[in-house]
Amino acid sequence: MYSSKSGFTETYAQWIGQELGSDVVKIKQARAKDLRSYDAVIYGGGLYISGIRGVRWLKRHLKGLDGKPVIVFATGASPPRPETIVKVRNKNFNAEQQRNIAFFYLRGGFDFRRLNPVDKGLMTLLKWRLLIKRRPNTDERGMLSAYKRPQNFTKKDSIRPLIRHVRQLRSP
Ligand SMILES: Cc1cc2nc3c(=O)[nH]c(=O)nc-3n(C[C@H](O)[C@H](O)[C@H](O)COP(=O)(O)O)c2cc1C
């Protein structure tokens, strides 16, 4: 299951589905009661100001999943630094959820042209903030160049740890 605005999460969701031979469903088409027929639930969403898009829906329905394994992956434009991953995990999951949900960060990308008008506005504000910085750091400089040219960091290899985790659930 996934939610994807500009397609990066969708790419990973399709790769994961192909690799595991599992159904791939957009969150808009998902119904909570249908999830019960699966052995495990994998949810992916893009990062929007460190929040994983759509993950609230999943958290609301966790109780109904009766202890089924739940795996969440987030895609963002940021490099996969351990401190970034910890920040995202802490922002989106409480301590109990962190114990029960396996979390993976997969680097997505950034494509200004594919954003809706609201996101374009938000990202333009961020661009101005970055432009007036005296000494932007490497990530900030990388972000600024992403406005000029779309950046795509999706790599099929990045799904390997998640796939390994799911396979271990199938045959512990
Ligand atoms: C308004 C906005 C906020 C964003 N916030 C973050 C963020 O906090 N961290 C990050 O790594 N990427 C951030 N991004 C980049 C997206 O997470 C990235 O493009 C992601 O791969 C989008 O996935 P999707 O196209 O599947 O929705 C943001 C993008 C937009 C438009």
The ligand as an ORCA input file, in Angstrom:
! r2SCAN-3c Opt
* xyz 0 1
  C       6.235     20.397      0.549
  C       7.317     19.340      0.539
  C       7.947     18.980      1.725
  C       8.972     18.011      1.715
  N       9.575     17.660      2.885
  C      10.590     16.751      2.885
  C      11.240     16.377      4.100
  O      10.902     16.823      5.194
  N      12.284     15.510      4.016
  C      12.676     14.962      2.821
  O      13.634     14.169      2.805
  N      12.063     15.267      1.656
  C      11.020     16.142      1.673
  N      10.370     16.459      0.498
  C      10.721     15.739     -0.734
  C       9.779     14.506     -0.913
  O       9.711     13.765      0.258
  C      10.316     13.608     -1.997
  O      10.187     14.265     -3.232
  C       9.592     12.264     -2.024
  O      10.379     11.334     -2.720
  C       8.215     12.396     -2.615
  O       7.606     11.150     -2.724
  P       6.301     10.955     -3.608
  O       6.551     11.585     -4.925
  O       6.130      9.480     -3.722
  O       5.152     11.582     -2.834
  C       9.356     17.400      0.493
  C       8.715     17.790     -0.709
  C       7.703     18.733     -0.687
  C       7.026     19.084     -1.976
*
